[in-house]
Amino acid sequence: MDLVGTHEIAERLGLAHAESVHTWRRRYPDFPRPVAVLKIGYVWMWDDVAAWATLHGRLPGDDEESGND
């Protein structure tokens, strides 16, 4: 089981800021739901986030993603 928080998502998707993940949660209703909410924050299954990122073209090197979302 590969669990990730906002920092790990940002690193794996090449985002400049982990806060972009929270922006995506608000902006995109189909963004994966976290599997747990801990005191340190939300936790997601990486496979769910990677599938969403693939569907939306949010993988590292995509021209649209500059880390400013």
Phi and psi restraints in degrees (range 20) as a CNS / XPLOR table:
assign (resid 1 and name C) (resid 2 and name N)
       (resid 2 and name CA) (resid 2 and name C) 1.0 -106.1 20.0 2
assign (resid 2 and name N) (resid 2 and name CA)
       (resid 2 and name C) (resid 3 and name N) 1.0 96.8 20.0 2
assign (resid 2 and name C) (resid 3 and name N)
       (resid 3 and name CA) (resid 3 and name C) 1.0 -94.8 20.0 2
assign (resid 3 and name N) (resid 3 and name CA)
       (resid 3 and name C) (resid 4 and name N) 1.0 142.3 20.0 2
assign (resid 3 and name C) (resid 4 and name N)
       (resid 4 and name CA) (resid 4 and name C) 1.0 -139.1 20.0 2
assign (resid 4 and name N) (resid 4 and name CA)
       (resid 4 and name C) (resid 5 and name N) 1.0 150.8 20.0 2
assign (resid 4 and name C) (resid 5 and name N)
       (resid 5 and name CA) (resid 5 and name C) 1.0 -106.3 20.0 2
assign (resid 5 and name N) (resid 5 and name CA)
       (resid 5 and name C) (resid 6 and name N) 1.0 -173.7 20.0 2
assign (resid 5 and name C) (resid 6 and name N)
       (resid 6 and name CA) (resid 6 and name C) 1.0 -60.9 20.0 2
assign (resid 6 and name N) (resid 6 and name CA)
       (resid 6 and name C) (resid 7 and name N) 1.0 -38.2 20.0 2
assign (resid 6 and name C) (resid 7 and name N)
       (resid 7 and name CA) (resid 7 and name C) 1.0 -63.5 20.0 2
assign (resid 7 and name N) (resid 7 and name CA)
       (resid 7 and name C) (resid 8 and name N) 1.0 -45.3 20.0 2
assign (resid 7 and name C) (resid 8 and name N)
       (resid 8 and name CA) (resid 8 and name C) 1.0 -67.5 20.0 2
assign (resid 8 and name N) (resid 8 and name CA)
       (resid 8 and name C) (resid 9 and name N) 1.0 -38.6 20.0 2
assign (resid 8 and name C) (resid 9 and name N)
       (resid 9 and name CA) (resid 9 and name C) 1.0 -61.3 20.0 2
assign (resid 9 and name N) (resid 9 and name CA)
       (resid 9 and name C) (resid 10 and name N) 1.0 -47.2 20.0 2
assign (resid 9 and name C) (resid 10 and name N)
       (resid 10 and name CA) (resid 10 and name C) 1.0 -59.2 20.0 2
assign (resid 10 and name N) (resid 10 and name CA)
       (resid 10 and name C) (resid 11 and name N) 1.0 -44.9 20.0 2
assign (resid 10 and name C) (resid 11 and name N)
       (resid 11 and name CA) (resid 11 and name C) 1.0 -61.4 20.0 2
assign (resid 11 and name N) (resid 11 and name CA)
       (resid 11 and name C) (resid 12 and name N) 1.0 -47.7 20.0 2
assign (resid 11 and name C) (resid 12 and name N)
       (resid 12 and name CA) (resid 12 and name C) 1.0 -69.2 20.0 2
assign (resid 12 and name N) (resid 12 and name CA)
       (resid 12 and name C) (resid 13 and name N) 1.0 -29.3 20.0 2
assign (resid 12 and name C) (resid 13 and name N)
       (resid 13 and name CA) (resid 13 and name C) 1.0 -97.2 20.0 2
assign (resid 13 and name N) (resid 13 and name CA)
       (resid 13 and name C) (resid 14 and name N) 1.0 2.3 20.0 2
assign (resid 13 and name C) (resid 14 and name N)
       (resid 14 and name CA) (resid 14 and name C) 1.0 71.8 20.0 2
assign (resid 14 and name N) (resid 14 and name CA)
       (resid 14 and name C) (resid 15 and name N) 1.0 31.3 20.0 2
assign (resid 14 and name C) (resid 15 and name N)
       (resid 15 and name CA) (resid 15 and name C) 1.0 -84.0 20.0 2
assign (resid 15 and name N) (resid 15 and name CA)
       (resid 15 and name C) (resid 16 and name N) 1.0 148.4 20.0 2
assign (resid 15 and name C) (resid 16 and name N)
       (resid 16 and name CA) (resid 16 and name C) 1.0 -74.7 20.0 2
assign (resid 16 and name N) (resid 16 and name CA)
       (resid 16 and name C) (resid 17 and name N) 1.0 -28.6 20.0 2
assign (resid 16 and name C) (resid 17 and name N)
       (resid 17 and name CA) (resid 17 and name C) 1.0 -137.9 20.0 2
assign (resid 17 and name N) (resid 17 and name CA)
       (resid 17 and name C) (resid 18 and name N) 1.0 136.0 20.0 2
assign (resid 17 and name C) (resid 18 and name N)
       (resid 18 and name CA) (resid 18 and name C) 1.0 -64.9 20.0 2
assign (resid 18 and name N) (resid 18 and name CA)
       (resid 18 and name C) (resid 19 and name N) 1.0 -24.8 20.0 2
assign (resid 18 and name C) (resid 19 and name N)
       (resid 19 and name CA) (resid 19 and name C) 1.0 -60.6 20.0 2
assign (resid 19 and name N) (resid 19 and name CA)
       (resid 19 and name C) (resid 20 and name N) 1.0 -23.6 20.0 2
assign (resid 19 and name C) (resid 20 and name N)
       (resid 20 and name CA) (resid 20 and name C) 1.0 -57.9 20.0 2
assign (resid 20 and name N) (resid 20 and name CA)
       (resid 20 and name C) (resid 21 and name N) 1.0 -32.3 20.0 2
assign (resid 20 and name C) (resid 21 and name N)
       (resid 21 and name CA) (resid 21 and name C) 1.0 -63.6 20.0 2
assign (resid 21 and name N) (resid 21 and name CA)
       (resid 21 and name C) (resid 22 and name N) 1.0 -42.5 20.0 2
assign (resid 21 and name C) (resid 22 and name N)
       (resid 22 and name CA) (resid 22 and name C) 1.0 -65.6 20.0 2
assign (resid 22 and name N) (resid 22 and name CA)
       (resid 22 and name C) (resid 23 and name N) 1.0 -36.6 20.0 2
assign (resid 22 and name C) (resid 23 and name N)
       (resid 23 and name CA) (resid 23 and name C) 1.0 -62.3 20.0 2
assign (resid 23 and name N) (resid 23 and name CA)
       (resid 23 and name C) (resid 24 and name N) 1.0 -45.0 20.0 2
assign (resid 23 and name C) (resid 24 and name N)
       (resid 24 and name CA) (resid 24 and name C) 1.0 -61.7 20.0 2
assign (resid 24 and name N) (resid 24 and name CA)
       (resid 24 and name C) (resid 25 and name N) 1.0 -39.6 20.0 2
assign (resid 24 and name C) (resid 25 and name N)
       (resid 25 and name CA) (resid 25 and name C) 1.0 -58.3 20.0 2
assign (resid 25 and name N) (resid 25 and name CA)
       (resid 25 and name C) (resid 26 and name N) 1.0 -39.1 20.0 2
assign (resid 25 and name C) (resid 26 and name N)
       (resid 26 and name CA) (resid 26 and name C) 1.0 -78.2 20.0 2
assign (resid 26 and name N) (resid 26 and name CA)
       (resid 26 and name C) (resid 27 and name N) 1.0 -37.5 20.0 2
assign (resid 26 and name C) (resid 27 and name N)
       (resid 27 and name CA) (resid 27 and name C) 1.0 -80.2 20.0 2
assign (resid 27 and name N) (resid 27 and name CA)
       (resid 27 and name C) (resid 28 and name N) 1.0 -35.3 20.0 2
assign (resid 27 and name C) (resid 28 and name N)
       (resid 28 and name CA) (resid 28 and name C) 1.0 -115.0 20.0 2
assign (resid 28 and name N) (resid 28 and name CA)
       (resid 28 and name C) (resid 29 and name N) 1.0 109.2 20.0 2
assign (resid 28 and name C) (resid 29 and name N)
       (resid 29 and name CA) (resid 29 and name C) 1.0 -63.4 20.0 2
assign (resid 29 and name N) (resid 29 and name CA)
       (resid 29 and name C) (resid 30 and name N) 1.0 -20.2 20.0 2
assign (resid 29 and name C) (resid 30 and name N)
       (resid 30 and name CA) (resid 30 and name C) 1.0 -92.6 20.0 2
assign (resid 30 and name N) (resid 30 and name CA)
       (resid 30 and name C) (resid 31 and name N) 1.0 4.7 20.0 2
assign (resid 30 and name C) (resid 31 and name N)
       (resid 31 and name CA) (resid 31 and name C) 1.0 -61.6 20.0 2
assign (resid 31 and name N) (resid 31 and name CA)
       (resid 31 and name C) (resid 32 and name N) 1.0 138.4 20.0 2
assign (resid 31 and name C) (resid 32 and name N)
       (resid 32 and name CA) (resid 32 and name C) 1.0 -54.8 20.0 2
assign (resid 32 and name N) (resid 32 and name CA)
       (resid 32 and name C) (resid 33 and name N) 1.0 143.1 20.0 2
assign (resid 32 and name C) (resid 33 and name N)
       (resid 33 and name CA) (resid 33 and name C) 1.0 -77.5 20.0 2
assign (resid 33 and name N) (resid 33 and name CA)
       (resid 33 and name C) (resid 34 and name N) 1.0 142.9 20.0 2
assign (resid 33 and name C) (resid 34 and name N)
       (resid 34 and name CA) (resid 34 and name C) 1.0 -64.7 20.0 2
assign (resid 34 and name N) (resid 34 and name CA)
       (resid 34 and name C) (resid 35 and name N) 1.0 149.5 20.0 2
assign (resid 34 and name C) (resid 35 and name N)
       (resid 35 and name CA) (resid 35 and name C) 1.0 -86.9 20.0 2
assign (resid 35 and name N) (resid 35 and name CA)
       (resid 35 and name C) (resid 36 and name N) 1.0 -15.8 20.0 2
assign (resid 35 and name C) (resid 36 and name N)
       (resid 36 and name CA) (resid 36 and name C) 1.0 -157.6 20.0 2
assign (resid 36 and name N) (resid 36 and name CA)
       (resid 36 and name C) (resid 37 and name N) 1.0 152.7 20.0 2
assign (resid 36 and name C) (resid 37 and name N)
       (resid 37 and name CA) (resid 37 and name C) 1.0 -122.4 20.0 2
assign (resid 37 and name N) (resid 37 and name CA)
       (resid 37 and name C) (resid 38 and name N) 1.0 116.1 20.0 2
assign (resid 37 and name C) (resid 38 and name N)
       (resid 38 and name CA) (resid 38 and name C) 1.0 -111.1 20.0 2
assign (resid 38 and name N) (resid 38 and name CA)
       (resid 38 and name C) (resid 39 and name N) 1.0 171.5 20.0 2
assign (resid 38 and name C) (resid 39 and name N)
       (resid 39 and name CA) (resid 39 and name C) 1.0 -58.1 20.0 2
assign (resid 39 and name N) (resid 39 and name CA)
       (resid 39 and name C) (resid 40 and name N) 1.0 -31.8 20.0 2
assign (resid 39 and name C) (resid 40 and name N)
       (resid 40 and name CA) (resid 40 and name C) 1.0 -82.4 20.0 2
assign (resid 40 and name N) (resid 40 and name CA)
       (resid 40 and name C) (resid 41 and name N) 1.0 -10.7 20.0 2
assign (resid 40 and name C) (resid 41 and name N)
       (resid 41 and name CA) (resid 41 and name C) 1.0 135.6 20.0 2
assign (resid 41 and name N) (resid 41 and name CA)
       (resid 41 and name C) (resid 42 and name N) 1.0 -166.1 20.0 2
assign (resid 41 and name C) (resid 42 and name N)
       (resid 42 and name CA) (resid 42 and name C) 1.0 -80.7 20.0 2
assign (resid 42 and name N) (resid 42 and name CA)
       (resid 42 and name C) (resid 43 and name N) 1.0 152.4 20.0 2
assign (resid 42 and name C) (resid 43 and name N)
       (resid 43 and name CA) (resid 43 and name C) 1.0 -131.7 20.0 2
assign (resid 43 and name N) (resid 43 and name CA)
       (resid 43 and name C) (resid 44 and name N) 1.0 132.3 20.0 2
assign (resid 43 and name C) (resid 44 and name N)
       (resid 44 and name CA) (resid 44 and name C) 1.0 -120.6 20.0 2
assign (resid 44 and name N) (resid 44 and name CA)
       (resid 44 and name C) (resid 45 and name N) 1.0 160.2 20.0 2
assign (resid 44 and name C) (resid 45 and name N)
       (resid 45 and name CA) (resid 45 and name C) 1.0 -80.5 20.0 2
assign (resid 45 and name N) (resid 45 and name CA)
       (resid 45 and name C) (resid 46 and name N) 1.0 126.7 20.0 2
assign (resid 45 and name C) (resid 46 and name N)
       (resid 46 and name CA) (resid 46 and name C) 1.0 -59.2 20.0 2
assign (resid 46 and name N) (resid 46 and name CA)
       (resid 46 and name C) (resid 47 and name N) 1.0 -39.6 20.0 2
assign (resid 46 and name C) (resid 47 and name N)
       (resid 47 and name CA) (resid 47 and name C) 1.0 -59.3 20.0 2
assign (resid 47 and name N) (resid 47 and name CA)
       (resid 47 and name C) (resid 48 and name N) 1.0 -37.4 20.0 2
assign (resid 47 and name C) (resid 48 and name N)
       (resid 48 and name CA) (resid 48 and name C) 1.0 -65.8 20.0 2
assign (resid 48 and name N) (resid 48 and name CA)
       (resid 48 and name C) (resid 49 and name N) 1.0 -44.4 20.0 2
assign (resid 48 and name C) (resid 49 and name N)
       (resid 49 and name CA) (resid 49 and name C) 1.0 -68.0 20.0 2
assign (resid 49 and name N) (resid 49 and name CA)
       (resid 49 and name C) (resid 50 and name N) 1.0 -42.5 20.0 2
assign (resid 49 and name C) (resid 50 and name N)
       (resid 50 and name CA) (resid 50 and name C) 1.0 -63.1 20.0 2
assign (resid 50 and name N) (resid 50 and name CA)
       (resid 50 and name C) (resid 51 and name N) 1.0 -39.6 20.0 2
assign (resid 50 and name C) (resid 51 and name N)
       (resid 51 and name CA) (resid 51 and name C) 1.0 -64.3 20.0 2
assign (resid 51 and name N) (resid 51 and name CA)
       (resid 51 and name C) (resid 52 and name N) 1.0 -42.6 20.0 2
assign (resid 51 and name C) (resid 52 and name N)
       (resid 52 and name CA) (resid 52 and name C) 1.0 -63.1 20.0 2
assign (resid 52 and name N) (resid 52 and name CA)
       (resid 52 and name C) (resid 53 and name N) 1.0 -45.5 20.0 2
assign (resid 52 and name C) (resid 53 and name N)
       (resid 53 and name CA) (resid 53 and name C) 1.0 -61.8 20.0 2
assign (resid 53 and name N) (resid 53 and name CA)
       (resid 53 and name C) (resid 54 and name N) 1.0 -39.2 20.0 2
assign (resid 53 and name C) (resid 54 and name N)
       (resid 54 and name CA) (resid 54 and name C) 1.0 -64.4 20.0 2
assign (resid 54 and name N) (resid 54 and name CA)
       (resid 54 and name C) (resid 55 and name N) 1.0 -45.4 20.0 2
assign (resid 54 and name C) (resid 55 and name N)
       (resid 55 and name CA) (resid 55 and name C) 1.0 -61.1 20.0 2
assign (resid 55 and name N) (resid 55 and name CA)
       (resid 55 and name C) (resid 56 and name N) 1.0 -36.2 20.0 2
assign (resid 55 and name C) (resid 56 and name N)
       (resid 56 and name CA) (resid 56 and name C) 1.0 -99.9 20.0 2
assign (resid 56 and name N) (resid 56 and name CA)
       (resid 56 and name C) (resid 57 and name N) 1.0 6.8 20.0 2
assign (resid 56 and name C) (resid 57 and name N)
       (resid 57 and name CA) (resid 57 and name C) 1.0 64.8 20.0 2
assign (resid 57 and name N) (resid 57 and name CA)
       (resid 57 and name C) (resid 58 and name N) 1.0 37.9 20.0 2
assign (resid 57 and name C) (resid 58 and name N)
       (resid 58 and name CA) (resid 58 and name C) 1.0 -106.8 20.0 2
assign (resid 58 and name N) (resid 58 and name CA)
       (resid 58 and name C) (resid 59 and name N) 1.0 33.5 20.0 2
assign (resid 58 and name C) (resid 59 and name N)
       (resid 59 and name CA) (resid 59 and name C) 1.0 -90.3 20.0 2
assign (resid 59 and name N) (resid 59 and name CA)
       (resid 59 and name C) (resid 60 and name N) 1.0 158.5 20.0 2
assign (resid 59 and name C) (resid 60 and name N)
       (resid 60 and name CA) (resid 60 and name C) 1.0 -53.7 20.0 2
assign (resid 60 and name N) (resid 60 and name CA)
       (resid 60 and name C) (resid 61 and name N) 1.0 136.5 20.0 2
assign (resid 60 and name C) (resid 61 and name N)
       (resid 61 and name CA) (resid 61 and name C) 1.0 94.0 20.0 2
assign (resid 61 and name N) (resid 61 and name CA)
       (resid 61 and name C) (resid 62 and name N) 1.0 -9.0 20.0 2
assign (resid 61 and name C) (resid 62 and name N)
       (resid 62 and name CA) (resid 62 and name C) 1.0 -64.8 20.0 2
assign (resid 62 and name N) (resid 62 and name CA)
       (resid 62 and name C) (resid 63 and name N) 1.0 135.4 20.0 2
assign (resid 62 and name C) (resid 63 and name N)
       (resid 63 and name CA) (resid 63 and name C) 1.0 -62.2 20.0 2
assign (resid 63 and name N) (resid 63 and name CA)
       (resid 63 and name C) (resid 64 and name N) 1.0 -34.2 20.0 2
assign (resid 63 and name C) (resid 64 and name N)
       (resid 64 and name CA) (resid 64 and name C) 1.0 -68.5 20.0 2
assign (resid 64 and name N) (resid 64 and name CA)
       (resid 64 and name C) (resid 65 and name N) 1.0 -33.2 20.0 2
assign (resid 64 and name C) (resid 65 and name N)
       (resid 65 and name CA) (resid 65 and name C) 1.0 -87.1 20.0 2
assign (resid 65 and name N) (resid 65 and name CA)
       (resid 65 and name C) (resid 66 and name N) 1.0 114.6 20.0 2
assign (resid 65 and name C) (resid 66 and name N)
       (resid 66 and name CA) (resid 66 and name C) 1.0 -118.0 20.0 2
assign (resid 66 and name N) (resid 66 and name CA)
       (resid 66 and name C) (resid 67 and name N) 1.0 3.2 20.0 2
assign (resid 66 and name C) (resid 67 and name N)
       (resid 67 and name CA) (resid 67 and name C) 1.0 87.1 20.0 2
assign (resid 67 and name N) (resid 67 and name CA)
       (resid 67 and name C) (resid 68 and name N) 1.0 6.0 20.0 2
assign (resid 67 and name C) (resid 68 and name N)
       (resid 68 and name CA) (resid 68 and name C) 1.0 -103.2 20.0 2
assign (resid 68 and name N) (resid 68 and name CA)
       (resid 68 and name C) (resid 69 and name N) 1.0 9.8 20.0 2
